[in-house]
Amino acid sequence: MDNQTKQTVQQIPLLTVKAGPRDGDKWIDRLKEEYQALIKYVEINKKSDNDWFNIESNPLGTRWQGKCWYIYNFKKYEFDLEFDMPVTYPETAPEIAIPELDGKTEKMYRGGKICLTVHFKPLWSRNVPHFGIAHALALGLAPWLAAEVPHLVDNGIIKHKEDK
């Protein structure tokens, strides 16, 4: 993990409520912490001119969707992102999907779910219940985009919208 990522993650609040979507009022408390951490992470990113996603959930906080983007060679590549909260959350990390990239890279599972098993999942499991959605974005999706988007562009697998 590079120093900038480490510094950013250290500023994201750690969560304390160990609850998932089936845990009633405790889940509502967990969602409040999730939103506080996400708001802080967005503030950190905006302050460092590193705004790279927006996200929102359904009213129950069980389905999340939004956009993420990556700048490469002065061009912005934007993608839809989505994930459902696992019923075993927070023990199980959410599986973030970028459906339009499904089948375009080996570092992805069916349905466009990005591969996080080797590097991210062990880190997540060591930090239950303290990691949340903001941590999954910072330590899972952000490095995945940084590794995969340049590779996909350089190999002609994806094209910028202006080049299509």
N, C-alpha and C positions, 0 to 999 in steps of 0.2 A: 504494500500500500504506500503510495507516495505521500510526502509530507502535507501537501495541500488538502488531500482527501482526509488524512488523519486529523488535521486541524479542523476541518469542516465538521466531520462526524463528532468530534469532541464537543462541539457547540450545540449539537442537536440534543434536546432533553431526552434523558432515559425515561422509559415508562415504568410504572410500578404495578399497575393493575393487571393481574394475570387472569384474563377473561376472554372468551371467544364468543362468536355469534349466538350460541345457545345458552349463554349465561345471564340473560335478562338484564336487570339493572346494573350488574357489574360490567356487562358489555357496553352499556351507555357510558359508564365511567371510563372504560378503556377507550372508547371512541373520542371522548373529550381530550384525553391525553394524546391520542393519535393526531387529532386536529391541531393541538397546541404544538406538537413536534413538527408537523408539516408546515404550519405557519412560520415557525422559527427557521426551518430549513429554507423556505422560500425567501425569507428576509435575508438570510445569510447569502444566498445565491444572488439576490438582487444587489446587495451591498457590494459584492465582489464582481458584479457585471457578468454573472454566470447563470442567468436565468435559462433553464433548459426544459422545463416541463410545466404543465398545468394538469390538475387532477381534481375530480369530484366523485362523490359516492351517491348511491341511492339513499333514500331516507333511513334505511336500516343499517347502513354502513357495511353491507355484505357484498356489494358489487361496486367496483371502482372503474372509472374510465377517464381518459383525457388524451393529451398530446404530449409527445416528447420530441425533442429535436437535437440535432448534432450539426455543428458547423465544421465543414471540411473543405479545404481549398476555397475559402471565402464563399461557400454556398451552404445554405441551410437545408438540411434533409429532415423533413418532418414526418412523424409517424403517429398513428393512433395507438394507444396503449390501453390495456384492460386487464383486470384480474378479479377473481372472486376470493373472498376470505375463506380459507379452509375451516371446516368445522372444528378442527383441532388447533386452530390459531390460539395463542401465539407460539405453541410448541412447533407448529409447522409454518414455515414462511409462505407468503403468498407466491403463486406462480405467475409472474408477470408475462403478459403476451403482447406481441406486436404482430397481429394477424397478417398484415400485408407482406411481411417478410417470411411467412411460413414456407418452408421448403427451399429457401435461398441460401441457407448456411447450415453447416453441420452443428453449429453451436445453438441448436434450437430443437425443441420437441414438437410433436404434432400439435397443430392448432396455433402455432406461432409462439409457443412458450419458450422464453429464453433459457438457456442452459446455465444454471447457477450451482449445480451439484458439487463440483470439485472445490471451488474456492469459497463460495458464499455460505452454503448450507452448514458447514462445520462451524463457521464464525457465528451464524445465527443461533445454532443450538447451544453454543457456549454462553449466549447472552439473553436467553429467555428468562423473564418476560420483558427485559429492558429495551430490546430492539423492537421497532415498529415499522410502519410503512415508510416513513422518511428514511430510516436506515436501509431498508430494502432498496429504495431508489438510489441513495447515495453510494451504497456498497455493492449493489447488484446491477441495477439497470445502467447507471452512469458508466462504470467501467466496461460493461458489455457493449454499449454504444461506441465508446472510445476505441475498442478493439475491433468491432465488427463493421461499423459503417465505412471506415477507410478501406478495409479489405473488400467489401462488397462493391464500393465505387471503383476502386482501382482495377477490379476484375470485370467490370462492366455488368455486374449482376443487377445493380440498381443505378438509375440515372436521376439526375436532378430534374425537377419539373420543367425547367427552362430548356433542358437538353432533349426532351422527349419529342 
